[in-house]
Amino acid sequence: VLSLNTHEQLFANYSENMNQYPLSPQEGIYNLSPAGFDYFKANVKPERASSVDFGLRTKRDAVEASLSSYFISYRNRLVSVANCQLTAFCASLYENVGTITTKGLEGLLVWQLGPRLSWNSSASYNSSKINDDYSTGTATGSTVIAAKGKDAVDAPRIMATSGLRYADRHLTGNVSVRHVDKRYFTILNTLSVPAYNVADAGVG
């Protein structure tokens, strides 16, 4: 953190993260034979990520705000893939299928409109792209999944929230609206959930 003056700060952060296989008793390594488990242990690597973010934050009188940018590089991406034909019952496997690059912007604004009333808003833009094709299949053959250049699953590009909050010694109240952009739930981006907006209100 670097303080520019009594109101503004520059900040930056770098981190390395690791994620092992998902813990699910219904699939993955819990339903493998001993030989299959040994193969998994010898050939599948943990998913790793390098992330960096930096930005500027300020606090002046009634306004507090920040703007930041981030970049994340995922390696040895773990994905659950089919281990047999869809007509058969068997456990799926986790395989390393390449890399994902994620980058985006985030903004936050808190404005104290009066002694008891404030306006809070935040928004983000996210781009998560799959960088590689990968192969999956059964004992009878494999298929190349043309995932390169597709959006990552469950990664909306735009999210935003804005609302008003009132609070005194006896009463609190708030109204807000939230927007979530379209997001895909198939790796090939053939199926998606549409964007939606939700309005909330509360009193206490």
C-alpha positions in Angstrom: 0.0 0.0 0.0 1.3 3.4 -1.0 -0.3 6.5 0.5 -0.4 9.4 -1.9 -1.8 11.8 0.6 -4.2 11.8 3.5 -7.1 10.9 1.2 -5.8 8.5 -1.6 -3.9 5.2 -1.5 -2.5 3.0 -4.2 -2.5 -0.7 -3.5 -1.3 -3.9 -5.1 -1.3 -7.6 -4.2 0.2 -10.8 -5.7 -0.6 -14.3 -4.6 -0.2 -18.0 -5.6 -3.0 -20.4 -4.9 -3.5 -24.2 -5.2 -6.7 -26.2 -5.5 -6.9 -30.0 -5.2 -9.6 -32.2 -6.7 -13.1 -31.4 -5.5 -14.3 -33.3 -2.4 -17.3 -35.2 -3.6 -18.3 -38.8 -2.4 -20.4 -39.3 -5.5 -17.7 -38.9 -8.1 -14.0 -38.6 -8.8 -11.4 -40.5 -6.8 -13.8 -41.9 -4.2 -15.3 -44.4 -6.7 -12.1 -45.5 -8.5 -10.4 -48.9 -8.3 -7.0 -49.0 -6.5 -5.3 -49.1 -9.9 -7.4 -46.1 -11.1 -6.5 -44.2 -7.9 -2.8 -44.9 -8.4 -3.1 -43.6 -12.0 -4.9 -40.5 -10.8 -2.3 -39.8 -8.1 0.6 -40.2 -10.5 -0.8 -38.2 -13.4 -3.2 -35.5 -12.2 -1.8 -32.3 -10.9 -3.4 -29.8 -8.5 -4.9 -26.7 -10.1 -2.8 -23.6 -9.5 -3.4 -19.9 -10.0 -1.3 -16.8 -10.0 -3.2 -13.6 -9.3 -2.3 -9.9 -9.2 -4.5 -7.0 -8.5 -3.9 -3.3 -8.1 -5.9 -0.1 -7.8 -6.7 3.2 -6.2 -8.9 4.0 -3.2 -10.0 7.4 -1.8 -11.9 8.8 1.1 -12.9 12.4 1.1 -15.6 13.9 3.3 -18.8 12.1 2.4 -17.4 10.0 -0.4 -15.5 6.7 -0.3 -14.5 5.0 -3.5 -12.2 2.5 -5.1 -11.2 1.2 -8.5 -9.2 -1.9 -9.1 -8.0 -4.3 -11.8 -7.1 -7.9 -11.5 -5.4 -10.7 -13.6 -5.5 -14.4 -12.8 -3.7 -17.2 -14.6 -5.1 -20.7 -13.9 -2.9 -23.7 -14.7 -3.6 -27.4 -14.7 -7.3 -26.6 -14.8 -9.4 -29.4 -13.2 -12.6 -30.5 -14.9 -14.9 -33.4 -14.3 -15.0 -35.6 -17.5 -17.0 -38.7 -18.4 -15.3 -42.0 -17.8 -17.8 -44.1 -19.8 -20.8 -43.8 -22.2 -23.8 -41.8 -20.9 -25.9 -45.0 -21.0 -23.6 -46.7 -18.4 -23.2 -45.9 -14.7 -19.7 -45.1 -13.5 -17.8 -42.4 -11.6 -16.6 -39.4 -13.6 -12.9 -38.4 -13.3 -11.1 -35.2 -12.8 -8.5 -34.3 -15.4 -6.1 -31.5 -16.1 -7.4 -29.8 -19.3 -5.4 -26.7 -19.7 -5.4 -23.1 -18.6 -7.9 -20.2 -18.0 -7.0 -16.5 -18.1 -9.3 -14.2 -16.1 -9.1 -10.4 -16.0 -11.4 -7.7 -14.9 -12.2 -4.4 -13.3 -14.1 -3.6 -10.0 -15.5 -0.3 -8.7 -17.1 0.7 -5.4 -18.8 3.9 -4.3 -20.2 4.8 -0.9 -21.7 8.3 -0.7 -23.1 9.6 2.6 -25.9 11.8 1.4 -26.9 12.9 4.9 -26.4 12.0 8.5 -28.7 9.0 8.2 -28.8 8.3 4.4 -26.2 6.7 2.2 -25.9 5.5 -1.4 -23.9 2.3 -2.0 -22.9 1.1 -5.5 -20.5 -1.5 -6.9 -19.9 -2.9 -10.3 -17.5 -5.4 -12.0 -16.5 -6.5 -15.4 -15.0 -10.0 -15.8 -13.5 -11.8 -18.8 -12.6 -15.5 -18.1 -11.4 -17.3 -21.3 -10.4 -21.0 -21.7 -7.1 -21.1 -23.5 -6.9 -24.8 -24.6 -8.7 -27.6 -26.3 -8.7 -30.9 -24.5 -9.3 -34.6 -25.0 -11.8 -36.7 -23.1 -13.4 -40.1 -23.7 -13.7 -43.8 -22.8 -11.8 -47.0 -23.3 -13.3 -47.1 -26.9 -11.9 -43.8 -28.0 -11.4 -40.1 -27.2 -12.9 -36.8 -28.4 -11.3 -33.4 -28.7 -13.3 -30.7 -27.0 -12.9 -27.4 -28.9 -13.0 -25.3 -25.7 -10.2 -22.8 -26.7 -11.5 -19.2 -26.8 -14.8 -20.1 -25.0 -16.0 -18.3 -21.8 -15.5 -20.2 -18.6 -18.6 -21.7 -17.1 -20.6 -19.7 -14.6 -18.6 -16.5 -15.1 -20.9 -13.5 -15.9 -19.2 -10.6 -17.6 -21.0 -7.8 -15.8 -22.4 -7.6 -12.2 -23.6 -4.5 -10.5 -25.5 -3.5 -7.4 -26.8 -0.1 -6.3 -29.0 0.9 -3.3 -30.0 3.4 -0.7 -29.8 2.8 3.1 -31.3 4.8 5.9 -30.4 4.3 9.6 -31.0 6.1 12.8 -31.3 5.0 16.5 -34.7 3.5 16.0 -35.2 2.7 12.3 -33.3 1.2 9.4 -34.5 0.8 5.8 -32.9 0.0 2.4 -33.8 -0.4 -1.2 -31.4 -1.9 -3.8 -31.3 -3.4 -7.3 -28.8 -6.0 -8.5 -27.9 -7.0 -12.1 -26.2 -10.2 -13.1 -25.1 -10.7 -16.8 -25.7 -13.8 -18.9 -23.5 -16.8 -18.0 -22.8 -20.1 -19.7 -23.2 -23.5 -18.1 -21.6 -25.6 -20.8 -17.9 -25.5 -21.7 -18.7 -25.0 -25.4 -21.0 -22.1 -24.6 -24.0 -23.8 -26.3 -26.4 -23.2 -23.3 -26.6 -20.2 -21.0 -28.6 -18.6 -18.2 -30.0 -15.2 -19.3 -29.2 -12.0 -17.5 -31.5 -11.0 -14.7 -32.2 -8.1 -12.3 -33.4 -8.4 -8.7 -34.9 -5.6 -6.5 -34.8 -5.8 -2.7 -36.3 -3.7 0.0 -36.2 -4.0 3.8 -37.1 -2.2 7.0 -36.2 -2.8 10.6 
